[in-house]
Amino acid sequence: MPERKAMDMNNAEMPIIRLFWTGGFDSSFRVVQLSRCKVIIQPYYVVDNKYRRSIENELKAIGEITEDIIANPHTKCVIHPLVKVYVEDIEPDKEIEEAFTRVKREIALGTQYEWLARFARVNPGIELCLEKDETSHVYNYFQKNGVENTITEGEIIFQELDKSRSSEDLVTIFGNFHFPLPLREMTKLEMVELYRSMGYYETMLKTWFCHNPVKNRPCGVCNPCKIVIKEGLSFRMPPSSMKRYATEMKNKGKLWFRLWKKLRWRIKRY
């Protein structure tokens, strides 16, 4: 990881913003956005060796994006060294596990939210990036079961769940997070334009999203890849990824293709 930018100011007077950084589109946007503020950024990366085959790609993205931020003349922040947290080291929490199981029965909720919630319970106030996406199960679950309050602290604006007016399970899982604005109210296409206006379009192209890379390129068929295409960002996909995606969309209901997918996963892991 590159050397952090030294600032000619009293760092002790700068607020510390703690956030999860995956090297992905949303969390990297937040780091770029914060780079224009006089803050200390403390990023955390959760290592999930069981389900994520993209760890090296994500860490590479974080390193390259950090270099871009340091080199940018508009940068005002200080970025502290990335803290790696291993999923197996996060303390178990029965209440969160039970709430997650109940919500999982209602919506497709990624397993990462369970262990992120456990980490946030002992690290309250850490930022979690959730963008506006009306097709997202999580977004719509928030709309139905939650009420969010907007908080302003100097240059930083975020939302948090109103615990007295949101459902108990939603509060149990998401009640310890801060949700940064304006990201919480933006679509990915709107974020593309802000990346561009801040001079970070090329940096945006370095962000990583695929869970099962093929020769260090997006597979095109994992859920994050499908979301990227669905949300209008297919320009980030190489032709090989789009070909796999098109093949899956054409044949996904066919028995032979479902059997082939299982075989492909065993052999090629995507």
C-alpha positions in Angstrom: 0.0 0.0 0.0 1.4 3.4 -1.0 2.5 6.1 1.4 -0.4 8.2 2.7 -0.5 11.9 1.9 1.0 14.1 4.6 -1.1 17.1 5.5 0.2 20.4 6.9 -2.6 20.6 9.4 -3.3 19.4 12.9 -4.7 15.9 12.3 -6.0 15.7 15.8 -8.6 18.2 14.9 -9.9 16.3 11.9 -12.9 13.9 12.3 -12.3 10.2 11.7 -14.6 8.5 9.2 -14.6 4.8 9.5 -15.9 2.8 6.6 -15.9 -0.5 4.8 -13.9 -0.4 1.6 -14.1 -3.3 -0.8 -12.4 -1.6 -3.8 -15.9 -1.6 -5.4 -17.9 1.1 -7.1 -19.9 2.4 -4.2 -17.4 2.4 -1.4 -14.7 3.8 -3.7 -17.0 6.6 -4.7 -17.4 7.4 -1.0 -13.6 7.5 -0.4 -13.2 9.8 -3.4 -16.0 12.0 -2.2 -14.4 12.2 1.3 -11.0 12.9 -0.2 -12.3 16.5 -0.8 -12.9 17.0 2.9 -10.6 17.7 5.8 -11.1 14.3 7.4 -9.2 11.2 8.4 -10.4 8.1 6.5 -10.0 4.8 8.4 -10.9 2.0 5.9 -11.7 -1.6 6.8 -11.6 -4.6 4.5 -13.3 -7.8 5.6 -11.5 -10.9 4.4 -14.0 -13.6 3.4 -11.8 -16.5 2.3 -14.8 -18.9 2.1 -17.0 -17.2 -0.4 -14.9 -14.5 -2.1 -12.4 -15.4 -4.8 -11.8 -11.8 -5.7 -9.8 -10.7 -2.6 -6.6 -10.1 -4.6 -8.5 -8.1 -7.2 -10.2 -6.0 -4.5 -7.0 -5.2 -2.6 -5.3 -4.3 -5.9 -8.1 -1.9 -6.7 -7.9 -0.3 -3.2 -4.1 0.2 -3.7 -4.4 1.8 -7.1 -7.3 4.0 -6.1 -5.4 5.2 -3.0 -2.5 6.1 -5.3 -4.8 8.2 -7.5 -6.3 10.0 -4.5 -2.8 10.8 -3.0 -1.7 12.2 -6.4 -4.8 14.4 -6.9 -4.1 18.1 -6.1 -7.7 18.5 -4.7 -7.1 15.9 -1.9 -7.6 17.2 1.6 -8.0 14.0 3.5 -5.6 11.7 5.3 -6.1 8.0 4.6 -5.0 5.7 7.4 -3.6 2.2 6.5 -6.3 -0.3 5.6 -7.3 -2.5 8.5 -8.0 -6.2 7.4 -10.7 -8.0 9.5 -11.2 -11.8 9.0 -14.7 -13.0 9.0 -13.8 -15.9 11.4 -12.5 -13.4 13.9 -15.7 -11.4 14.2 -17.5 -12.2 17.4 -20.7 -14.3 17.0 -24.0 -12.7 17.9 -27.1 -14.9 18.3 -29.6 -11.9 18.1 -28.2 -10.8 14.8 -28.0 -14.3 13.4 -31.7 -14.9 14.3 -32.8 -11.6 12.8 -30.8 -12.3 9.7 -32.5 -15.7 9.3 -35.9 -14.1 9.6 -35.2 -11.4 7.1 -33.6 -13.9 4.7 -37.0 -15.7 4.6 -38.5 -12.5 3.1 -35.8 -11.1 0.8 -32.6 -12.2 -0.9 -30.2 -10.8 1.6 -26.4 -11.3 1.0 -24.6 -13.3 3.7 -22.1 -10.4 4.1 -24.8 -8.3 5.9 -24.9 -10.8 8.8 -21.2 -10.6 9.6 -21.0 -6.9 8.8 -23.8 -6.3 11.3 -21.8 -8.3 13.9 -18.8 -6.2 13.3 -20.8 -3.0 13.4 -22.3 -3.9 16.8 -18.9 -3.6 18.4 -17.9 -0.7 16.1 -21.0 1.5 15.9 -21.1 4.3 13.5 -19.0 2.7 10.8 -20.2 3.7 7.3 -21.9 1.2 5.0 -22.5 2.3 1.4 -26.0 1.6 0.1 -27.1 3.3 -3.1 -30.6 4.1 -4.5 -31.8 1.1 -6.4 -35.5 0.5 -6.7 -34.9 -3.1 -8.0 -32.8 -4.0 -4.9 -34.4 -6.2 -2.3 -32.4 -4.5 0.5 -33.4 -1.0 -0.7 -37.1 -1.9 -0.9 -36.9 -3.6 2.5 -35.6 -0.4 4.0 -38.4 1.6 2.3 -41.0 -0.7 3.8 -39.6 -1.3 7.3 -37.4 1.6 8.1 -37.3 5.3 8.8 -34.0 7.1 8.5 -32.8 10.3 10.1 -30.4 12.7 8.4 -27.5 13.9 10.5 -25.0 16.6 9.6 -21.6 16.8 11.3 -19.5 19.5 9.7 -18.8 18.5 6.1 -20.2 15.0 6.7 -23.8 14.2 6.0 -25.2 10.7 6.7 -28.4 8.8 7.5 -29.0 6.3 10.3 -32.1 4.3 11.2 -34.6 5.8 13.6 -34.6 2.9 16.0 -38.0 3.9 17.5 -39.8 3.9 14.2 -38.1 1.1 12.3 -38.7 -2.7 12.5 -36.9 -4.6 15.1 -35.1 -6.9 12.7 -34.0 -4.1 10.5 -32.6 -2.2 13.5 -30.8 -5.4 14.7 -29.0 -5.9 11.4 -28.5 -2.3 10.2 -29.0 -0.1 13.3 -25.3 0.4 14.0 -24.4 1.7 10.5 -24.1 5.2 9.1 -25.3 5.5 5.5 -23.4 8.3 3.7 -25.2 11.0 1.7 -25.6 11.8 -1.2 -24.7 8.3 -2.1 -27.8 6.9 -0.3 -30.0 8.9 -2.7 -28.1 8.2 -5.9 -28.1 5.6 -8.7 -24.9 4.2 -10.1 -25.3 6.1 -13.3 -25.5 9.3 -11.3 -22.4 8.3 -9.5 -20.6 7.8 -12.8 -21.2 11.4 -13.7 -19.9 12.6 -10.3 -16.8 10.4 -10.7 -16.3 12.2 -14.0 -17.0 15.7 -12.6 -14.5 15.1 -9.8 -11.8 14.0 -12.3 -11.9 10.4 -11.2 -13.4 8.7 -14.3 -10.3 6.6 -15.0 -10.1 5.8 -11.2 -13.7 4.6 -11.4 -12.7 2.1 -14.1 -10.2 0.5 -11.6 -12.9 -0.4 -9.1 -13.7 -4.1 -8.8 -17.0 -5.9 -8.5 -16.9 -9.5 -9.7 -16.9 -12.3 -7.1 -15.5 -15.0 -9.4 -12.9 -13.5 -11.8 -11.8 -15.4 -14.8 -8.2 -14.7 -15.7 -8.5 -11.5 -13.6 -11.4 -10.3 -15.6 -15.1 -10.1 -14.6 -16.9 -13.4 -15.1 -20.1 -11.7 -16.3 -22.4 -14.3 -14.6 -22.0 -13.7 -10.8 -24.6 -11.6 -9.1 -22.4 -8.4 -8.9 -21.6 -8.7 -12.6 -25.3 -9.0 -13.4 -26.1 -6.0 -11.3 -23.4 -3.9 -13.1 -25.0 -4.8 -16.4 -28.6 -4.3 -15.2 -27.8 -0.8 -13.8 -26.4 0.4 -17.2 -22.7 -0.1 -16.6 -22.0 -2.8 -19.1 -19.3 -0.6 -20.7 -17.1 -1.9 -17.8 -17.4 -5.5 -19.1 -14.9 -7.0 -21.6 -16.5 -8.9 -24.6 -15.8 -12.3 -23.0 -17.9 -11.3 -19.9 -20.7 -10.0 -22.0 -20.7 -13.2 -24.1 -21.1 -15.4 -20.9 -23.8 -13.1 -19.7 -25.7 -13.3 -23.0 -25.4 -17.1 -23.1 -26.8 -17.3 -19.5 -29.7 -15.0 -20.2 -30.6 -17.1 -23.4 -30.4 -20.5 -21.7 -30.9 -20.0 -18.0 -34.3 -21.8 -18.0 -33.0 -24.9 -19.8 -32.2 -28.1 -17.9 -29.0 -28.8 -19.8 -27.7 -25.3 -19.0 -28.4 -25.7 -15.3 -26.4 -28.9 -15.3 -23.6 -27.3 -17.3 -23.4 -24.5 -14.8 -22.9 -26.9 -12.0 -20.2 -28.7 -13.9 -18.6 -25.4 -14.9 -18.5 -24.3 -11.3 -16.8 -27.5 -10.2 -14.1 -27.2 -12.9 -13.7 -23.5 -13.4 -15.2 -22.0 -10.2 -17.5 -19.5 -11.9 
